[in-house]
Amino acid sequence: MKSLKVISSVFLLSLCLVSFGQSTPAASGKMSVYFVQAPHTPEQCLGTLTDLKTKGDQYLSKFEFGCMSGDHTAYAFLEGKSEADVRAALPKDLQANAKIQKVDKFTPDQIEKLHKGKM
């Protein structure tokens, strides 16, 4: 049952990718949203917070942190033209280990079309 759900999810995602075209955000100049998970050690924590603070209040406000509960990870939804652009905007200490995933939103109409196989 679990494998059927995975296969169905992969199929629906494939349909979405084909229906939305194959142009990349960088090629079209459009910004995409990326979910960023940037782990750091307890020893790096204060330096990481300081580095993010120096990028400005607007940038810092995009992040949530698990540090106070023992999960030394910075979480954010950031916009960029590519994963590489988003990674480059992170402080140097976070870039190597950051997990960055492009994410999308769906409208109710798009979901309905997916159910009907029209996307």
Backbone as a printed PyTorch tensor [residue, N CA C, xyz], in Angstrom:
tensor([[[  0.8260,  -1.1920,   0.0000],
         [  0.0000,   0.0000,   0.0000],
         [  0.8690,   1.2550,   0.0000]],

        [[  1.9530,   1.2070,   0.8020],
         [  2.8540,   2.3510,   0.8850],
         [  3.5430,   2.5940,  -0.4600]],

        [[  3.9420,   1.5000,  -1.1240],
         [  4.6100,   1.6600,  -2.4200],
         [  3.6520,   2.2060,  -3.4660]],

        [[  2.3760,   1.8790,  -3.3790],
         [  1.3810,   2.4250,  -4.3090],
         [  1.2460,   3.9280,  -4.1250]],

        [[  1.2800,   4.3830,  -2.8800],
         [  1.2130,   5.8180,  -2.6090],
         [  2.4360,   6.5240,  -3.1740]],

        [[  3.6070,   5.9200,  -3.0170],
         [  4.8430,   6.5120,  -3.5330],
         [  4.7850,   6.5850,  -5.0540]],

        [[  4.3630,   5.5060,  -5.6880],
         [  4.2730,   5.4720,  -7.1470],
         [  3.2660,   6.5080,  -7.6340]],

        [[  2.1340,   6.6120,  -6.9580],
         [  1.1220,   7.6050,  -7.3300],
         [  1.6540,   9.0170,  -7.1830]],

        [[  2.3730,   9.2700,  -6.1000],
         [  2.9500,  10.6010,  -5.8760],
         [  3.9580,  10.9490,  -6.9560]],

        [[  4.8180,  10.0030,  -7.2920],
         [  5.8200,  10.2350,  -8.3360],
         [  5.1310,  10.4960,  -9.6740]],

        [[  4.0900,   9.7340,  -9.9710],
         [  3.3480,   9.9160, -11.2150],
         [  2.7180,  11.2990, -11.2760]],

        [[  2.0540,  11.7150, -10.1990],
         [  1.4220,  13.0320, -10.1790],
         [  2.4620,  14.1400, -10.2970]],

        [[  3.5800,  13.9960,  -9.6230],
         [  4.6410,  14.9880,  -9.7230],
         [  5.1700,  15.0620, -11.1500]],

        [[  5.3330,  13.9160, -11.7940],
         [  5.7900,  13.8940, -13.1840],
         [  4.8140,  14.6120, -14.0940]],

        [[  3.5310,  14.3710, -13.8770],
         [  2.5130,  15.0670, -14.6660],
         [  2.6080,  16.5780, -14.4820]],

        [[  2.8210,  17.0010, -13.2590],
         [  2.9370,  18.4360, -12.9750],
         [  4.1250,  19.0400, -13.6940]],

        [[  5.2500,  18.3530, -13.6280],
         [  6.4590,  18.8770, -14.2570],
         [  6.2870,  19.0020, -15.7650]],

        [[  5.6620,  18.0140, -16.3730],
         [  5.4380,  18.0650, -17.8160],
         [  4.4470,  19.1650, -18.1550]],

        [[  3.3880,  19.2860, -17.3770],
         [  2.3510,  20.2690, -17.6990],
         [  2.8120,  21.7040, -17.4980]],

        [[  3.7170,  21.9390, -16.5910],
         [  4.1910,  23.2960, -16.3550],
         [  5.3540,  23.6690, -17.2630]],

        [[  5.7220,  22.7870, -18.1480],
         [  6.7880,  23.0920, -19.1000],
         [  8.1420,  22.7010, -18.5520]],

        [[  9.1180,  22.7280, -19.4090],
         [ 10.4440,  22.3030, -19.0070],
         [ 11.4120,  23.4540, -18.8670]],

        [[ 10.9440,  24.6990, -18.9800],
         [ 11.8580,  25.8190, -18.8180],
         [ 12.1930,  25.9850, -17.3480]],

        [[ 13.4450,  26.2670, -17.0710],
         [ 13.8850,  26.4460, -15.6990],
         [ 13.6720,  27.8880, -15.2840]],

        [[ 13.5270,  28.1630, -13.9940],
         [ 13.3700,  29.5410, -13.5390],
         [ 14.5290,  30.4250, -13.9680]],

        [[ 15.7450,  29.8880, -13.9490],
         [ 16.9010,  30.6930, -14.3300],
         [ 16.8200,  31.0980, -15.7990]],

        [[ 16.3550,  30.1790, -16.6390],
         [ 16.2600,  30.4760, -18.0650],
         [ 15.1650,  31.4970, -18.3430]],

        [[ 14.0970,  31.4310, -17.6000],
         [ 12.9790,  32.3390, -17.8480],
         [ 13.0810,  33.6190, -17.0260]],

        [[ 14.0210,  33.6740, -16.0730],
         [ 14.1680,  34.8620, -15.2410],
         [ 13.1890,  34.8980, -14.0810]],

        [[ 12.3820,  33.8450, -13.9170],
         [ 11.4030,  33.7970, -12.8330],
         [ 12.0470,  33.2920, -11.5460]],

        [[ 11.5300,  33.7870, -10.4560],
         [ 11.9990,  33.3310,  -9.1480],
         [ 11.1680,  32.1220,  -8.7260]],

        [[ 11.8030,  31.2070,  -8.0430],
         [ 11.1310,  30.0490,  -7.4700],
         [ 11.3160,  30.0930,  -5.9670]],

        [[ 10.5360,  29.2780,  -5.2750],
         [ 10.6540,  29.1830,  -3.8200],
         [ 11.3810,  27.8860,  -3.4850]],

        [[ 12.2870,  27.9790,  -2.5180],
         [ 13.0800,  26.8390,  -2.0750],
         [ 12.9560,  26.6920,  -0.5670]],

        [[ 12.7970,  25.4430,  -0.1180],
         [ 12.7990,  25.1590,   1.3150],
         [ 14.2310,  24.8340,   1.7000]],

        [[ 14.7490,  25.5690,   2.6700],
         [ 16.1430,  25.4350,   3.0850],
         [ 16.1960,  24.8580,   4.4960]],

        [[ 17.0130,  23.8320,   4.6560],
         [ 17.3250,  23.2740,   5.9660],
         [ 18.8390,  23.3340,   6.0950]],

        [[ 19.3100,  24.1610,   7.0170],
         [ 20.7490,  24.3920,   7.1400],
         [ 21.2290,  24.0130,   8.5360]],

        [[ 21.7150,  22.7850,   8.6950],
         [ 22.1930,  22.3480,  10.0080],
         [ 23.5430,  22.9760,  10.3550]],

        [[ 23.7520,  23.1330,  11.6330],
         [ 25.0320,  23.6210,  12.1410],
         [ 25.2420,  23.0080,  13.5220]],

        [[ 26.4540,  23.0380,  13.9890],
         [ 26.7680,  22.4500,  15.2890],
         [ 26.4740,  23.4650,  16.3970]],

        [[ 26.3680,  22.9820,  17.6360],
         [ 26.1970,  23.9230,  18.7550],
         [ 27.3490,  24.9280,  18.8240]],

        [[ 28.5400,  24.4840,  18.4360],
         [ 29.6950,  25.3770,  18.4560],
         [ 29.6030,  26.4530,  17.3690]],

        [[ 28.9610,  26.1550,  16.2750],
         [ 28.7920,  27.1050,  15.1730],
         [ 27.5830,  28.0270,  15.3740]],

        [[ 26.7250,  27.7080,  16.3200],
         [ 25.4220,  28.3490,  16.4460],
         [ 25.4870,  29.8770,  16.5250]],

        [[ 26.2330,  30.4020,  17.4770],
         [ 26.2800,  31.8520,  17.6510],
         [ 26.8590,  32.5440,  16.4200]],

        [[ 27.8830,  31.9430,  15.8220],
         [ 28.4580,  32.5030,  14.5980],
         [ 27.4630,  32.4910,  13.4490]],

        [[ 26.6870,  31.4100,  13.3470],
         [ 25.6590,  31.3130,  12.3030],
         [ 24.6160,  32.4010,  12.4820]],

        [[ 24.1500,  32.5750,  13.7150],
         [ 23.1460,  33.6150,  13.9950],
         [ 23.7030,  35.0060,  13.6750]],

        [[ 24.9480,  35.2370,  14.0370],
         [ 25.5790,  36.5280,  13.7650],
         [ 25.7180,  36.7590,  12.2590]],

        [[ 26.1320,  35.7190,  11.5260],
         [ 26.2690,  35.8410,  10.0700],
         [ 24.9270,  36.1650,   9.4150]],

        [[ 23.8800,  35.5070,   9.8630],
         [ 22.5490,  35.7870,   9.3080],
         [ 22.0890,  37.1970,   9.6800]],

        [[ 22.4110,  37.6300,  10.8890],
         [ 22.0380,  38.9750,  11.3270],
         [ 22.7170,  40.0420,  10.4690]],

        [[ 23.9640,  39.8020,  10.0920],
         [ 24.6900,  40.7980,   9.2970],
         [ 24.1180,  40.9350,   7.8880]],

        [[ 23.3250,  39.9690,   7.4480],
         [ 22.6790,  40.0580,   6.1370],
         [ 21.4270,  40.9440,   6.1810]],

        [[ 21.0780,  41.4070,   7.3760],
         [ 19.9540,  42.3230,   7.5150],
         [ 18.7420,  41.6860,   8.1610]],

        [[ 17.9450,  42.5410,   8.7850],
         [ 16.7460,  42.0700,   9.4900],
         [ 15.7720,  41.3680,   8.5530]],

        [[ 15.6450,  41.8830,   7.3330],
         [ 14.7030,  41.2950,   6.3560],
         [ 15.0830,  39.8470,   6.0540]],

        [[ 16.3750,  39.5950,   5.8630],
         [ 16.8490,  38.2430,   5.5590],
         [ 16.7270,  37.3470,   6.7910]],

        [[ 17.1660,  37.8270,   7.9380],
         [ 17.0980,  37.0540,   9.1740],
         [ 15.6660,  36.6520,   9.5080]],

        [[ 14.7160,  37.5380,   9.2450],
         [ 13.3130,  37.2570,   9.5950],
         [ 12.7140,  36.1100,   8.7900]],

        [[ 13.3650,  35.6800,   7.7300],
         [ 12.8690,  34.5640,   6.9220],
         [ 13.1920,  33.2090,   7.5470]],

        [[ 14.0390,  33.2010,   8.5780],
         [ 14.5130,  31.9600,   9.1720],
         [ 13.8100,  31.6470,  10.4850]],

        [[ 13.6210,  30.3690,  10.7200],
         [ 13.1740,  29.8100,  12.0000],
         [ 14.2840,  28.8610,  12.4430]],

        [[ 14.4510,  28.7180,  13.7390],
         [ 15.5640,  27.9300,  14.2600],
         [ 15.0880,  26.8890,  15.2640]],

        [[ 15.7270,  25.7160,  15.2300],
         [ 15.4480,  24.6700,  16.2070],
         [ 16.4510,  24.6640,  17.3430]],

        [[ 17.3400,  25.6220,  17.3600],
         [ 18.4730,  25.6360,  18.3060],
         [ 18.0390,  25.5580,  19.7690]],

        [[ 17.0150,  26.2850,  20.1350],
         [ 16.5990,  26.3330,  21.5440],
         [ 16.0360,  25.0000,  22.0310]],

        [[ 15.6670,  24.1140,  21.0950],
         [ 15.1860,  22.7950,  21.5000],
         [ 16.1980,  21.6930,  21.1690]],

        [[ 17.4470,  22.1060,  20.8810],
         [ 18.5110,  21.1370,  20.6450],
         [ 18.6960,  20.7320,  19.1860]],

        [[ 17.8650,  21.2440,  18.2930],
         [ 17.9890,  20.9480,  16.8570],
         [ 18.6880,  22.1300,  16.1960]],

        [[ 19.9800,  22.0680,  16.0840],
         [ 20.7420,  23.1950,  15.5370],
         [ 20.6230,  23.2100,  14.0130]],

        [[ 19.4550,  23.6480,  13.5700],
         [ 19.1370,  23.7630,  12.1510],
         [ 18.3880,  25.0610,  11.9340]],

        [[ 18.7490,  25.7660,  10.8550],
         [ 18.0110,  26.9530,  10.4290],
         [ 17.0850,  26.5080,   9.3070]],

        [[ 15.8210,  26.9230,   9.3800],
         [ 14.8090,  26.5650,   8.3890],
         [ 14.2820,  27.8430,   7.7430]],

        [[ 14.0730,  27.8050,   6.4160],
         [ 13.5410,  28.9930,   5.7450],
         [ 12.9330,  28.6120,   4.4020]],

        [[ 12.0040,  29.4430,   3.9500],
         [ 11.5210,  29.4130,   2.5810],
         [ 12.1190,  30.6490,   1.9260]],

        [[ 13.0070,  30.4430,   0.9420],
         [ 13.6960,  31.5450,   0.2880],
         [ 13.4200,  31.5350,  -1.2110]],

        [[ 13.4050,  32.7140,  -1.8040],
         [ 13.2150,  32.8220,  -3.2430],
         [ 14.5620,  32.9530,  -3.9350]],

        [[ 14.6340,  32.4070,  -5.1440],
         [ 15.8340,  32.5250,  -5.9480],
         [ 15.5880,  32.0390,  -7.3520]],

        [[ 16.5230,  32.3420,  -8.2390],
         [ 16.4160,  31.8880,  -9.6240],
         [ 16.8410,  30.4320,  -9.7670]],

        [[ 17.6490,  29.9550,  -8.8090],
         [ 18.1100,  28.5720,  -8.8560],
         [ 18.5380,  28.1430,  -7.4560]],

        [[ 18.7130,  26.8400,  -7.3010],
         [ 19.2220,  26.3180,  -6.0300],
         [ 20.5920,  26.9090,  -5.7380]],

        [[ 21.4060,  27.0430,  -6.7730],
         [ 22.7580,  27.5890,  -6.5910],
         [ 22.7100,  29.0290,  -6.0840]],

        [[ 21.7780,  29.8260,  -6.5860],
         [ 21.6400,  31.2160,  -6.1190],
         [ 21.2450,  31.2640,  -4.6510]],

        [[ 20.3250,  30.3930,  -4.2650],
         [ 19.8760,  30.3550,  -2.8680],
         [ 21.0270,  29.9160,  -1.9730]],

        [[ 21.7640,  28.8980,  -2.4000],
         [ 22.9070,  28.3990,  -1.6120],
         [ 23.9640,  29.4970,  -1.4500]],

        [[ 24.2370,  30.2260,  -2.5330],
         [ 25.2530,  31.2770,  -2.4910],
         [ 24.8650,  32.4180,  -1.5540]],

        [[ 23.5590,  32.6210,  -1.3330],
         [ 23.0990,  33.6940,  -0.4480],
         [ 23.2390,  33.3330,   1.0290]],

        [[ 23.4180,  32.0510,   1.3150],
         [ 23.5820,  31.6160,   2.7040],
         [ 24.9800,  31.9710,   3.2020]],

        [[ 25.1280,  32.1390,   4.5250],
         [ 26.4750,  32.3240,   5.0750],
         [ 27.3580,  31.1320,   4.6860]],

        [[ 28.6330,  31.4020,   4.4780],
         [ 29.5830,  30.3710,   4.0050],
         [ 29.5300,  29.0910,   4.8330]],

        [[ 29.4280,  29.2220,   6.1590],
         [ 29.4320,  28.0410,   7.0250],
         [ 28.2200,  27.1330,   6.8280]],

        [[ 27.1450,  27.6580,   6.2710],
         [ 25.9280,  26.8670,   6.0730],
         [ 25.8300,  26.2650,   4.6740]],

        [[ 26.5600,  26.7860,   3.7290],
         [ 26.3820,  26.4120,   2.3310],
         [ 26.6080,  24.9280,   2.0510]],

        [[ 27.6630,  24.3580,   2.5740],
         [ 28.0320,  22.9780,   2.2320],
         [ 27.0090,  21.9450,   2.6920]],

        [[ 26.4530,  22.1180,   3.8790],
         [ 25.5560,  21.1040,   4.4320],
         [ 24.0770,  21.4290,   4.2740]],

        [[ 23.7640,  22.5480,   3.6750],
         [ 22.3550,  22.9390,   3.5320],
         [ 21.6450,  22.0200,   2.5470]],

        [[ 20.4410,  21.6170,   2.9260],
         [ 19.5680,  20.8720,   2.0180],
         [ 18.5890,  21.8980,   1.4600]],

        [[ 18.5600,  22.0300,   0.1450],
         [ 17.7320,  23.0400,  -0.5100],
         [ 16.8420,  22.3370,  -1.5220]],

        [[ 15.5360,  22.5030,  -1.3690],
         [ 14.5710,  21.8150,  -2.2150],
         [ 13.6000,  22.8180,  -2.8230]],

        [[ 13.4840,  22.8430,  -4.1480],
         [ 12.4870,  23.6940,  -4.8070],
         [ 11.1150,  23.1690,  -4.4300]],

        [[ 10.2170,  24.0750,  -4.0910],
         [  8.8520,  23.7030,  -3.7220],
         [  7.8650,  24.5610,  -4.5130]],

        [[  6.6540,  24.0630,  -4.6480],
         [  5.6110,  24.7640,  -5.3900],
         [  4.3100,  24.7140,  -4.6080]],

        [[  3.4330,  25.6500,  -4.9140],
         [  2.0770,  25.6310,  -4.3770],
         [  1.1440,  25.1820,  -5.4830]],

        [[  0.0200,  24.5950,  -5.0910],
         [ -1.0050,  24.1920,  -6.0330],
         [ -2.2830,  24.9570,  -5.7390]],

        [[ -2.9680,  25.3440,  -6.7790],
         [ -4.2810,  25.9670,  -6.6160],
         [ -5.3270,  24.8530,  -6.5680]],

        [[ -6.5130,  25.1420,  -6.0350],
         [ -7.5810,  24.1310,  -6.0580],
         [ -7.8910,  23.6620,  -7.4830]],

        [[ -7.8380,  24.5710,  -8.4450],
         [ -8.1140,  24.2170,  -9.8330],
         [ -7.0650,  23.2390, -10.3670]],

        [[ -5.7970,  23.4700, -10.0430],
         [ -4.7440,  22.5570, -10.4950],
         [ -4.9260,  21.1680,  -9.8850]],

        [[ -5.3050,  21.1120,  -8.6380],
         [ -5.5330,  19.8280,  -7.9750],
         [ -6.6870,  19.0920,  -8.6300]],

        [[ -7.7490,  19.8110,  -8.9380],
         [ -8.9030,  19.2000,  -9.6000],
         [ -8.5020,  18.6580, -10.9740]],

        [[ -7.6920,  19.4090, -11.7140],
         [ -7.2340,  18.9580, -13.0220],
         [ -6.3580,  17.7170, -12.8860]],

        [[ -5.5460,  17.6550, -11.8490],
         [ -4.7250,  16.4600, -11.6120],
         [ -5.6030,  15.2410, -11.3850]],

        [[ -6.6590,  15.4150, -10.6080],
         [ -7.5770,  14.2910, -10.3600],
         [ -8.2490,  13.8200, -11.6450]],

        [[ -8.5020,  14.7450, -12.5400],
         [ -9.1730,  14.4150, -13.7950],
         [ -8.1920,  14.0130, -14.8800]],

        [[ -6.8920,  14.0730, -14.5720],
         [ -5.8770,  13.7070, -15.5470],
         [ -5.7340,  14.6960, -16.6830]],

        [[ -6.0810,  15.9520, -16.4340],
         [ -6.0470,  16.9810, -17.4880],
         [ -4.8490,  17.9000, -17.3750]],

        [[ -3.8660,  17.5530, -16.5870],
         [ -2.6600,  18.3900, -16.4950],
         [ -1.4680,  17.6240, -16.9840]]])
